[in-house]
């Protein structure tokens, strides 16, 4: 690239626009039933101008650590838990029912329901690795789902979707709901997310299930560097949502 390359120039401008770090110490202080982030004793505001307050000490500590880790500038790209907390406080809190329904919609149209018609190796791999989650849903909640080949939509049994709704109802609190929403959209599977939330799966196991088809393609055709970078970024957000969910207790 030349010195006048517009992409590099744009990247430099974006870096230049990051706010300088103006504080020395990030701390956590209890305020009412929550735990507020303080910078040199002053409260932090979200982009929506709401106080940055977390519901548990562990969740607040995750956010505090991100603020403390900033060096010369404050870079939101390096603060995934803070970004999620801001989204919950400014958005999910005011739209919890809509967020709940978005997660529920995945349960009626989940990635795990749609299976490849070929090749046989991929068909077998999907069955081997995805079916245990469906078996667990049936055993744990009595929820049995219809599997289809291809991408044609198939209506799922209402009683199975209702069973998922009942379990999701346990996580109506905004931070739990927001974390689950992020994990669901990143995996494409509300069922995988629920299994992760219930500790039936580890984070790495859930991520592998979510990327099963992509991994199969990589094995046969190789990996694209840009796609790998995007996937790494998605995993960073996935891990932030998972860790925040766990920190809620």
C-alpha positions in Angstrom: 0.0 0.0 0.0 1.1 3.5 -0.7 1.2 6.3 1.9 -2.0 7.7 0.3 -3.8 4.4 0.4 -7.4 5.3 1.3 -8.0 2.1 3.4 -5.0 2.7 5.5 -5.8 6.3 5.9 -9.3 5.5 7.0 -7.9 3.0 9.6 -5.5 5.6 10.9 -8.3 8.1 11.3 -10.4 5.6 13.2 -7.5 4.9 15.5 -6.9 8.6 16.0 -10.5 9.2 17.0 -10.4 6.7 19.9 -10.7 8.7 23.2 -7.5 8.9 25.2 -7.5 7.1 28.5 -8.2 9.7 31.1 -8.2 7.7 34.3 -5.7 5.7 36.4 -7.8 3.2 38.2 -11.1 1.3 37.5 -13.0 0.0 40.6 -16.3 -1.5 41.5 -18.6 0.0 44.1 -21.9 -1.3 45.3 -24.8 0.9 44.6 -28.2 -0.3 45.8 -28.7 -3.9 44.5 -26.0 -3.4 41.8 -22.3 -3.0 41.3 -21.1 0.2 39.5 -18.0 0.7 37.5 -16.0 3.7 38.7 -13.0 5.4 37.0 -11.0 7.3 39.6 -14.1 7.3 41.7 -16.4 8.6 39.0 -19.3 6.6 37.6 -19.2 5.4 34.0 -22.1 6.0 31.6 -23.3 3.8 28.8 -23.7 5.2 25.3 -27.4 5.7 26.2 -26.2 7.8 29.2 -27.3 5.2 31.8 -25.1 4.2 34.7 -22.9 1.2 34.0 -24.1 -1.0 36.8 -23.8 -4.8 36.8 -26.0 -7.2 38.8 -23.3 -9.3 40.5 -19.8 -8.7 41.8 -18.3 -11.2 39.3 -20.0 -9.6 36.3 -18.8 -6.2 37.5 -15.3 -7.4 37.9 -15.2 -8.6 34.3 -16.2 -5.1 33.1 -13.8 -3.4 35.5 -10.9 -5.5 34.2 -11.6 -4.4 30.7 -11.5 -0.8 31.6 -8.3 -1.3 33.7 -6.6 -3.1 30.8 -7.0 -0.1 28.4 -3.6 1.6 27.8 -3.2 4.9 26.0 -6.7 5.0 24.4 -10.1 3.5 25.2 -10.8 0.9 22.5 -14.3 -0.6 22.6 -13.2 -3.3 20.2 -11.1 -4.7 23.0 -14.0 -4.6 25.5 -16.5 -7.2 24.5 -18.1 -7.6 27.9 -18.5 -3.9 28.3 -20.1 -3.7 24.9 -22.6 -6.4 25.9 -23.3 -4.8 29.2 -24.0 -1.5 27.4 -26.4 -3.3 25.0 -28.3 -4.9 27.9 -28.6 -1.7 29.9 -29.6 0.5 26.9 -31.5 -2.0 24.8 -32.5 -5.3 26.4 -33.8 -3.7 29.6 -36.4 -1.7 27.6 -37.2 -4.5 25.1 -37.0 -7.7 27.1 -40.1 -9.3 25.6 -39.0 -8.7 22.1 -35.5 -10.2 22.8 -37.2 -13.2 24.5 -39.4 -13.8 21.4 -36.4 -13.6 19.1 -34.6 -16.4 21.0 -37.8 -18.4 21.1 -38.1 -18.1 17.3 -34.8 -19.9 16.9 -36.3 -22.8 18.9 -38.9 -23.2 16.3 -36.4 -23.0 13.4 -33.2 -24.2 14.9 -30.0 -25.0 13.0 -30.0 -28.5 14.5 -33.2 -29.4 12.6 -31.9 -28.9 9.1 -29.6 -31.7 7.9 -27.5 -32.2 4.8 -28.8 -34.6 2.1 -25.2 -35.4 1.1 -22.3 -36.2 1.3 -22.7 -39.2 3.6 -19.7 -38.2 5.7 -21.3 -34.8 6.6 -24.7 -36.4 7.1 -23.2 -38.9 9.6 -21.2 -36.2 11.4 -24.3 -34.1 11.9 -26.2 -37.0 13.3 -23.3 -38.1 15.6 -22.7 -34.6 17.0 -26.0 -32.8 16.9 -28.4 -35.6 17.8 -27.1 -35.8 21.5 -28.4 -32.3 22.0 -31.8 -33.2 20.7 -31.8 -36.4 22.7 -31.1 -34.3 25.8 -33.9 -32.0 25.0 -36.3 -34.9 24.8 -35.1 -36.5 28.0 -34.8 -33.4 30.1 -37.8 -31.4 28.9 -39.9 -33.8 26.9 -39.3 -31.7 23.8 -39.1 -33.7 20.5 -38.4 -31.9 17.3 -38.8 -32.8 13.6 -35.7 -33.1 11.4 -35.7 -32.3 7.7 -33.2 -32.6 4.9 -32.3 -29.4 3.2 -33.5 -25.9 4.1 -37.3 -26.2 3.6 -39.0 -24.9 6.7 -40.8 -27.5 8.8 -43.3 -26.6 11.6 -42.2 -27.9 14.9 -44.6 -29.5 17.5 -46.1 -26.6 19.6 -45.6 -28.6 22.8 -41.9 -28.9 22.1 -41.5 -25.2 21.5 -43.6 -24.6 24.6 -41.3 -26.7 26.7 -38.4 -24.6 25.5 -40.3 -21.4 26.3 -40.8 -22.7 29.9 -37.1 -23.2 30.4 -36.2 -19.9 28.8 -38.6 -18.2 31.2 -36.1 -19.0 33.9 -33.8 -16.4 32.3 -36.0 -13.4 32.0 -33.5 -11.1 33.8 -32.1 -8.6 31.3 -28.4 -9.6 31.6 -29.2 -13.3 31.3 -31.5 -12.7 28.4 -29.0 -10.5 26.6 -26.2 -13.0 27.0 -28.4 -15.9 25.8 -29.5 -13.8 22.8 -25.9 -13.1 21.7 -25.0 -16.8 22.1 -28.1 -17.9 20.1 -27.5 -15.5 17.2 -23.8 -16.4 17.0 -24.4 -20.2 17.1 -27.6 -20.2 15.1 -29.1 -22.5 17.7 -31.2 -21.8 20.7 -30.9 -25.5 21.7 -27.1 -25.5 21.7 -27.2 -22.3 23.7 -29.6 -23.8 26.2 -27.4 -26.8 26.6 -24.4 -24.5 27.2 -26.4 -22.5 29.7 -27.3 -25.7 31.6 -23.7 -26.8 31.4 -24.5 -29.8 29.3 -21.9 -28.5 26.9 -18.7 -26.6 27.4 -18.1 -23.4 25.5 -15.7 -25.1 23.1 -18.1 -28.0 22.5 -21.0 -25.6 21.7 -18.8 -23.6 19.3 -17.7 -26.7 17.5 -21.3 -27.8 17.1 -22.3 -24.4 15.8 -19.4 -24.5 13.2 -19.7 -28.1 12.2 -20.5 -27.5 8.6 -17.9 -24.7 8.2 -15.3 -27.0 9.7 -16.2 -29.8 7.4 -15.8 -27.4 4.4 -12.4 -26.2 5.7 -11.3 -29.8 6.0 -12.0 -30.4 2.3 -11.3 -27.0 0.7 -9.0 -25.2 3.1 -9.5 -22.1 5.2 -9.8 -18.5 4.1 -7.8 -16.1 6.2 -10.4 -13.4 6.2 -13.1 -15.8 7.2 -10.9 -17.2 9.9 -10.4 -13.7 11.3 -14.2 -13.0 11.3 -14.8 -16.3 13.1 -12.2 -15.5 15.7 -14.0 -12.2 16.3 -17.4 -14.0 16.6 -15.8 -16.4 19.2 -14.6 -13.4 21.2 -18.1 -12.1 21.4 -19.4 -15.6 22.1 -17.0 -16.1 25.0 -17.8 -12.7 26.4 -21.5 -13.6 26.4 -20.9 -17.0 27.9 -18.6 -15.7 30.6 -21.0 -12.9 31.6 -23.8 -15.4 31.8 -21.8 -17.6 34.1 -20.8 -14.6 36.2 -24.5 -13.9 36.9 -24.5 -16.9 39.1 
